[in-house]
Amino acid sequence: MHEFPIQTAQQLSIHLRSLRRRLALTQAELGTRLGVAQARVGKIERNPGSISVEQLLQLLTALESELLVRAKATKARATATRKPVW
């Protein structure tokens, strides 16, 4: 099992493409698994921030992967009291 810490949409983009290629799938083949066109898969790979969490979970399932959320070590606890900047 490999873990890929992701903190930006660009990092997610790289890893989604990598996961697809690991399975030797074209964008069209992945699109077939998801019930979407190849162009949509390409758009998602370029801009994964454009999809919902539900769609991301479906995409990861199609890529035989899963989402794991884990708190960072000590540093995360120190910054947890700060309000997020939206």
C-alpha positions in Angstrom: 0.0 0.0 0.0 1.3 3.4 -0.9 0.3 6.7 0.7 0.4 10.0 -1.1 0.1 13.1 1.1 -1.9 15.7 -0.8 -2.2 19.3 0.2 -3.1 21.0 -3.1 -5.4 20.4 -6.0 -2.3 20.2 -8.3 -0.9 17.4 -6.2 -4.3 15.6 -6.4 -4.2 16.1 -10.2 -0.8 14.4 -10.5 -1.8 11.5 -8.3 -5.1 10.8 -10.0 -3.3 10.6 -13.4 -0.7 8.3 -11.8 -3.4 6.0 -10.3 -5.1 5.7 -13.7 -1.8 5.0 -15.5 -0.9 2.4 -12.8 -4.0 0.5 -13.9 -3.0 0.9 -17.5 -6.3 2.7 -18.2 -6.9 5.4 -20.8 -9.0 8.3 -20.0 -11.7 6.9 -22.2 -11.6 3.5 -20.4 -11.8 5.3 -17.0 -14.7 7.3 -18.3 -16.5 4.1 -19.3 -16.1 2.9 -15.7 -17.5 6.1 -14.4 -20.2 6.6 -17.0 -18.7 9.8 -18.3 -17.0 11.0 -21.5 -13.2 10.9 -21.9 -13.2 14.7 -22.0 -14.7 14.8 -18.5 -12.0 12.6 -17.2 -9.4 14.9 -18.8 -11.0 17.9 -17.1 -11.1 16.2 -13.8 -7.4 15.2 -14.0 -6.5 18.8 -14.9 -8.8 20.4 -12.3 -9.8 17.9 -9.6 -11.1 20.8 -7.5 -14.1 21.0 -9.9 -15.7 17.8 -8.6 -17.7 17.1 -5.5 -16.5 14.9 -2.7 -19.0 12.2 -3.8 -17.6 12.3 -7.3 -14.0 12.1 -6.0 -14.9 9.0 -3.9 -16.5 7.4 -7.0 -13.4 8.2 -9.0 -11.1 6.7 -6.4 -13.2 3.6 -6.3 -12.9 3.3 -10.1 -9.2 3.7 -9.6 -9.1 0.9 -7.0 -8.1 3.4 -4.4 -9.5 5.0 -1.3 -9.4 8.3 0.6 -7.7 8.3 4.0 -7.9 11.4 6.2 -5.3 11.5 9.0 -4.4 14.2 11.4 -0.9 15.4 11.1 1.5 14.8 14.0 2.2 17.3 16.8 2.2 20.3 14.5 -1.5 19.7 13.6 -2.6 19.8 17.2 -0.8 23.1 17.7 -2.5 24.8 14.8 -5.9 23.2 15.4 -6.9 26.0 17.7 -6.5 28.5 14.9 -9.5 29.4 12.9 -9.2 28.4 9.2 -8.9 31.2 6.7 -11.5 30.8 4.0 
